[in-house]
């Protein structure tokens, strides 16, 4: 997979997704599971308690932070599309890649770049719900990669020195939603869902930015792809799109299988268990499917295990210990038996839509709503809300929480918060 010759710690991260437990170098952390082994996390917090530090950000964004050792990396945008109806002039739209000190949140560097125009009109469609910095950056432990839709991928050293820039498509955005899928790293490949930009899934060389392969026909997908490890030890790349789910050979992009999917556009990323079963959700009606990966050809009749007319529309589900959870933008919390599709609970929460995906630690599920606090639920088949925590911040929280060193990082449009038990330290 191109990881040969890398340091041992890096090869472990790629193969198992379980090393460097405290470092979340991609969306939803190691293995994209959203599950952390950290302990000592707070259940309750407020604007005046259990906030270790709070940092004002130079711009807005819906991306999540990532962590690597003593640094935090994050993206943002300024200059245009900060408020309706006065969106400003697109020529001023600027992308930011940020590096902060993990211990105290102090901004270390801020690298800016101008957007490739024209971008999505902020006053039309729905891009005002998340803006122009929605993809979570990713790191291979040596470099940093950020994706800004039709403006392309920017690669930096961990110290902020530019390495390369590559566009992956410049189509006019569909449905007025803008871009949203996050890039992932697999060996020496950076894999980008450019469905919105070019109806493609694109793999770039992490060192040079050169295109290695391109899979076309990826329609209406805002879903971050996932590399799934099968019981045989082989890996497959799974991408969820309108109407179907595809399994690809990750080093070449060759299609291996396809399965009936959600008959609508999809946003939530695919998640998987440890047996090669993937779970996909999405669509305006929000449905969920379980599919056994590893097949060949059209596997709808043989590998589609179950379907459920409930699901996530925007956030991604979370798998742990035989159960599938989600807290959705439709203000619903759910727990499903991952083997059978049986719905254990489907509960309406206090009003407040969720765009960020849930994460888990210490048998607790943490899900941040856009404007009505963070819900903490007990893991398990019975619904139990442990807390709903509010911060003194009326900006939107679109990013997925990050668990790092027994603390939680929460990102709003204006601030990055480090939440931890009083007296806790990031070292």
C-alpha positions in Angstrom: 0.0 0.0 0.0 3.0 2.3 -0.1 3.6 2.3 3.6 6.8 0.1 3.3 9.7 2.2 4.4 7.6 4.4 6.7 8.3 4.4 10.4 6.7 1.6 12.4 4.3 3.9 14.1 3.0 5.1 10.8 2.5 1.6 9.4 0.6 0.6 12.5 -1.7 3.6 12.1 -2.4 2.7 8.4 -2.9 -1.0 9.0 -4.9 -1.0 12.2 -6.1 2.5 12.9 -5.3 1.8 16.6 -1.9 3.4 17.2 -1.3 6.9 18.6 -4.5 6.7 20.5 -4.2 10.3 21.7 -3.6 11.7 18.1 -6.6 12.3 15.9 -4.9 12.9 12.6 -8.1 12.7 10.5 -11.9 13.1 10.7 -13.2 11.0 13.7 -9.7 9.9 14.8 -7.8 6.7 14.4 -9.5 4.3 12.0 -12.3 6.9 11.6 -14.2 5.1 14.3 -14.9 8.1 16.5 -14.1 5.9 19.5 -11.4 6.8 22.0 -9.7 4.8 24.7 -9.0 8.0 26.7 -10.3 8.1 30.3 -10.9 11.0 32.7 -13.2 13.0 30.4 -15.7 15.4 32.0 -19.4 14.7 31.7 -20.5 18.2 32.7 -19.1 21.6 31.6 -20.2 25.2 31.1 -18.7 28.5 30.0 -17.3 28.9 33.5 -16.4 25.3 34.4 -14.2 22.6 32.9 -13.0 24.9 30.1 -9.2 24.5 30.0 -8.7 27.1 27.3 -10.7 29.0 24.7 -9.1 30.5 21.5 -10.7 33.0 19.1 -10.3 31.8 15.5 -9.5 34.1 12.6 -12.4 32.9 10.5 -15.4 30.6 10.3 -15.5 26.9 9.3 -17.3 23.6 9.7 -14.2 21.4 9.7 -13.0 19.6 12.8 -9.6 20.0 14.3 -7.0 17.3 14.1 -4.2 16.7 16.7 -0.6 15.5 16.3 1.7 15.5 19.3 1.8 19.0 20.7 0.0 20.7 17.8 -3.6 21.2 16.6 -4.4 21.8 12.9 -7.6 23.4 11.7 -9.0 25.2 8.6 -11.1 28.4 8.3 -12.2 31.0 5.8 -12.5 34.8 5.8 -13.4 37.7 3.5 -16.7 36.5 2.0 -19.8 34.6 3.1 -19.7 35.5 6.8 -23.3 36.7 7.1 -26.5 37.2 5.1 -27.6 39.2 3.3 -24.3 41.1 3.0 -22.1 38.3 1.8 -19.3 40.6 0.5 -17.2 40.2 -2.6 -16.0 36.7 -3.7 -12.6 38.1 -4.7 -11.9 38.5 -1.0 -12.7 34.8 -0.1 -9.6 33.5 1.7 -8.8 30.0 3.0 -6.8 29.5 6.2 -4.8 26.6 7.4 -4.1 27.0 11.1 -1.7 25.5 13.6 -2.3 25.9 17.4 -0.4 24.9 20.5 -2.1 21.8 22.0 -1.3 22.9 25.6 -2.8 26.4 25.6 -4.5 27.0 22.3 -2.1 29.7 21.2 -2.1 30.3 17.4 1.4 29.3 16.1 0.9 30.0 12.4 -1.8 30.9 9.9 -1.3 30.1 6.2 -3.7 31.8 3.8 -4.6 31.2 0.1 -7.1 32.8 -2.2 -10.0 30.8 -3.5 -10.3 29.7 -7.1 -13.3 31.6 -8.4 -16.2 31.5 -9.0 -17.2 29.7 -5.8 -20.7 28.9 -4.6 -22.8 32.0 -4.2 -23.3 32.5 -0.5 -26.7 34.1 -0.9 -28.1 31.2 -3.0 -28.7 27.6 -2.0 -27.7 26.3 1.4 -23.9 26.8 1.6 -24.6 29.4 4.3 -25.3 26.4 6.7 -21.6 25.5 6.7 -19.5 27.8 4.5 -16.2 27.4 2.7 -13.9 25.4 5.1 -15.9 22.2 5.7 -13.4 19.4 5.0 -11.4 18.3 8.0 -7.6 18.2 7.3 -5.6 15.0 7.5 -2.0 14.2 8.3 0.2 11.2 7.6 2.4 12.2 10.5 4.9 13.9 8.2 2.7 16.4 6.2 -0.6 18.2 6.4 -3.3 18.1 3.7 -6.3 20.4 3.5 -9.1 20.3 0.9 -11.1 23.4 -0.1 -13.5 22.1 -2.8 -12.9 23.5 -6.3 -9.9 25.5 -4.9 -8.2 22.1 -4.5 -5.9 20.4 -2.1 -3.1 22.2 -0.3 -0.2 20.3 1.2 2.1 21.7 3.9 4.9 20.6 6.2 3.9 20.3 9.8 5.7 23.6 10.2 3.5 25.3 7.6 5.8 25.3 4.7 4.0 24.9 1.3 4.6 21.6 -0.5 2.1 21.4 -3.4 -1.3 22.5 -4.6 -3.6 20.4 -6.8 -7.1 20.9 -8.1 -9.3 17.9 -8.4 -12.2 19.4 -10.4 -13.9 22.7 -11.0 -17.5 21.9 -11.7 -20.2 24.3 -10.6 -21.5 23.1 -7.3 -24.7 21.0 -7.3 -27.8 21.8 -5.3 -26.2 24.8 -3.7 -24.6 22.9 -0.9 -20.9 23.5 -1.7 -18.2 21.0 -0.8 -18.0 18.9 2.4 -16.2 15.5 2.2 -12.9 15.2 4.0 -9.7 13.7 2.5 -8.1 10.5 3.9 -4.6 9.0 3.7 -3.9 5.5 2.7 -0.2 4.7 2.5 1.3 7.1 0.0 -2.1 8.1 -1.3 -4.3 11.1 -0.4 -7.8 10.0 -1.4 -10.3 12.8 -2.1 -14.0 12.5 -2.8 -14.4 15.1 -5.6 -17.9 14.1 -6.4 -19.0 17.7 -6.3 -16.0 19.1 -8.2 -15.7 16.4 -10.9 -18.0 13.4 -10.2 -14.9 11.6 -9.2 -12.9 9.9 -6.5 -9.3 11.0 -6.9 -6.0 9.6 -5.4 -3.0 11.9 -5.2 0.6 11.0 -4.3 1.2 12.5 -0.9 4.7 13.5 -1.7 4.2 15.2 -5.1 0.4 15.8 -5.5 0.4 14.0 -8.8 -2.7 12.1 -9.7 -2.3 8.3 -9.3 -5.8 7.2 -10.2 -9.3 8.6 -10.7 -12.6 6.7 -10.4 -15.4 8.4 -12.2 -19.2 8.2 -11.9 -19.3 9.3 -8.2 -22.6 11.3 -8.1 -24.1 13.5 -5.4 -21.8 12.3 -2.6 -20.7 14.5 0.2 -19.6 11.4 2.1 -16.0 10.9 3.3 -14.7 7.5 2.0 -13.5 4.8 4.3 -10.8 2.0 4.0 -12.3 -1.2 5.4 -10.1 -4.1 6.5 -11.7 -7.5 5.7 -11.4 -10.6 7.9 -8.9 -11.9 5.3 -6.7 -8.9 6.0 -7.2 -7.3 2.6 -8.4 -3.6 2.4 -11.2 -2.1 0.4 -12.1 1.5 -0.2 -15.8 2.1 0.3 -17.6 5.2 -1.0 -21.3 6.0 -0.5 -23.2 7.9 -3.2 -26.6 8.6 -4.6 -28.2 5.2 -5.4 -25.3 2.9 -4.7 -22.3 2.0 -2.6 -19.0 1.1 -4.2 -16.1 -1.0 -3.1 -12.8 -0.2 -4.8 -9.2 -1.5 -4.7 -7.6 1.4 -2.8 -4.2 1.4 -4.6 -5.6 1.4 -8.1 -9.2 2.7 -7.8 -10.5 -0.4 -9.7 -14.1 -1.1 -8.8 -14.6 -4.5 -7.1 -18.3 -4.4 -6.2 -21.4 -2.3 -6.0 -24.6 -2.5 -3.9 -27.9 -0.8 -3.8 -27.7 2.4 -1.7 -29.7 5.3 -0.5 -31.8 6.6 -3.4 -30.9 10.2 -2.7 -27.8 12.4 -2.1 -25.7 11.3 0.8 -23.6 13.1 3.4 -22.8 10.8 6.3 -19.5 8.9 6.0 -19.5 5.1 5.9 -18.6 3.3 9.2 -17.5 -0.3 9.7 -17.3 -3.0 12.3 -14.3 -5.3 12.8 -15.8 -8.1 10.6 -15.9 -6.2 7.3 -19.5 -5.0 7.5 -20.1 -1.4 6.5 -23.0 0.8 7.5 -24.2 3.6 5.3 -26.9 6.2 5.9 -28.2 9.3 4.3 -30.9 10.9 2.2 -33.6 13.4 2.9 -35.7 10.5 4.2 -32.7 9.2 6.2 -32.4 5.4 5.7 -29.6 3.0 6.9 -28.1 -0.2 5.3 -25.7 -2.8 6.4 -23.5 -4.3 3.7 -20.9 -7.1 3.9 -17.8 -5.9 2.0 -15.6 -8.2 0.1 -17.9 -9.2 -2.7 -17.5 -8.9 -6.5 -19.9 -7.4 -9.1 -23.4 -6.4 -8.0 -23.7 -7.8 -4.5 -27.2 -6.4 -3.7 -28.8 -9.8 -3.6 -26.0 -11.5 -1.6 -24.3 -8.9 0.7 -27.0 -6.4 1.6 -27.7 -7.6 5.2 -30.5 -5.3 6.3 -32.3 -2.0 5.6 -33.9 0.4 8.1 -36.1 3.3 7.3 -34.4 5.4 9.9 -31.0 7.1 9.7 -28.8 10.1 9.7 -29.2 12.9 7.1 -26.0 14.8 7.9 -24.0 13.4 10.8 -22.4 10.0 10.5 -23.3 6.9 12.6 -21.0 5.4 15.2 -20.3 1.7 15.6 -19.2 0.1 18.9 -19.5 -3.3 20.4 -22.3 -4.6 18.2 -24.4 -1.4 18.3 -24.8 1.4 15.9 -25.6 4.8 17.3 -26.4 8.2 15.8 -27.5 11.7 16.9 -29.0 13.3 13.9 -29.8 16.7 12.5 -33.4 15.7 12.9 -33.0 16.0 16.6 -33.2 12.2 17.1 -30.9 9.8 19.0 -30.9 6.2 18.0 -29.4 2.8 18.9 -29.6 -0.1 16.4 -28.5 -3.7 16.7 -25.7 -3.8 14.1 -26.3 -7.5 13.3 -30.0 -7.4 12.7 -31.0 -3.8 12.2 -33.4 -4.0 15.2 -34.0 -0.5 16.5 -33.4 -0.4 20.3 -34.4 3.2 20.7 -35.2 6.2 18.6 -35.7 9.2 20.9 -36.4 12.9 20.2 -34.0 15.2 21.9 -34.5 18.7 23.1 -34.7 20.9 20.0 -31.4 21.5 18.3 -30.1 20.1 15.0 -26.8 18.2 14.9 -24.3 18.5 12.0 -21.2 17.2 13.7 -21.0 13.4 14.2 -21.0 11.7 17.6 -17.9 10.3 19.3 -17.4 7.9 22.2 -15.2 7.4 25.2 -15.6 5.7 28.6 -19.0 4.3 27.6 -20.4 7.7 26.8 -21.5 9.3 23.6 -20.7 13.0 23.0 -22.6 14.9 20.3 -22.5 18.6 19.7 -25.5 20.4 18.3 -25.3 23.5 16.1 -26.5 25.9 18.7 -28.0 24.1 21.7 -25.1 22.5 23.5 -23.4 19.1 23.7 -25.5 16.1 24.6 -23.8 13.3 26.6 -25.5 9.9 26.4 -24.8 6.6 28.1 -23.8 3.9 25.6 -26.0 0.8 25.5 -29.4 -0.4 24.3 -31.4 1.9 26.7 -31.6 5.6 26.1 -30.1 7.6 29.0 -29.1 11.3 28.7 -26.4 12.1 31.2 -26.0 15.8 30.5 -26.6 18.7 28.1 -23.8 21.2 28.3 -23.9 24.8 27.1 -21.1 27.2 26.4 -21.6 31.0 26.2 -21.3 31.0 22.4 -24.2 31.7 20.1 -22.1 30.8 17.0 -22.7 27.5 15.1 -20.9 24.3 16.1 -20.7 22.2 12.9 -17.4 20.3 13.6 -17.2 16.8 15.1 -15.7 16.7 18.6 -12.1 15.5 19.0 -11.0 13.5 22.0 -7.4 14.1 22.9 -5.4 13.5 26.1 -8.5 13.1 28.3 -9.9 16.3 26.9 -12.5 17.3 24.3 -11.9 19.8 21.5 -15.0 21.6 20.3 -15.0 24.0 17.4 -17.6 26.8 16.7 -17.6 29.3 13.9 -15.7 31.7 16.2 -13.8 29.7 18.9 -11.9 26.5 19.6 -12.5 25.1 23.1 -10.5 22.6 25.1 -12.9 20.9 27.6 -11.3 19.0 30.5 -11.8 18.3 34.2 -10.7 21.3 36.2 -7.0 21.2 36.8 -6.4 18.8 33.8 -3.5 19.3 31.5 -2.9 18.4 27.9 0.5 16.9 28.9 
